Amino acid sequence: MNKKFVLGIYDDEDVLLTAIENIRAAGTKIYDVFSPYPVHGIDDVLGIKRSRLPIVAFFGGLFGMSFALWMQIWMLGFDWPMIIGGKPHIAIPSFIPVTFELTVLCSAFSMVITFFIVSRLKPSLKVNVFDKRSTDDKFVMAIEVKDGVTNMDALNDLLRSNGAIEVNEKEVVK
């Protein structure tokens, strides 16, 4: 399936932030913005909601902690109880290092796996790059074009009037 985009190329991040506000205020939906480095405040201007990944991290860590405690209590208290140094079979203070490590490990794995699933990132041989200059020194705003709905001349004028130094069209295989 091919999608068509109009790309507005910007050379200044302040002009870009102002353009995003103006273009969204005009009712145009911005597909994405690509920049060579992180731009402070761009998430708020684009209207991107705060990530819920910390919730996944919490539950992954909770699972890791529960699993570590259950595993150690089961192994050392019931499955193969041994008296080591006169300590009781279920000695919670000695379980802290393993519990901490499994908490961190499960939390990290759950975040990475969730991020890949939500972002639909998978191994691919072809990567769609809208404009190669977005990895070097330019900012690229991509707006999806819907056939028969989008007025191309008005969109070009809107981008240029908001500081775009160049406006291009690109068709991408999705």
Buried (B, 14 or more C-beta within 10 A) or exposed (E): EEBBBBBBBBBEBEBBBBBBEBBBEEEBEBBEBBBBEEBEEBEEBBEEEEEEBEEBBEBBBBBBBBBBBEBBBEEBEEEEEEEEEEEEBBBEEBBEEEBBEBBBBBBBEBBEEBEEEEEEEEEEEEEEEBBEBBEEEBBBBBBBBEEEEBEEEEBBEBBEEBBBBBBBEBEBEE
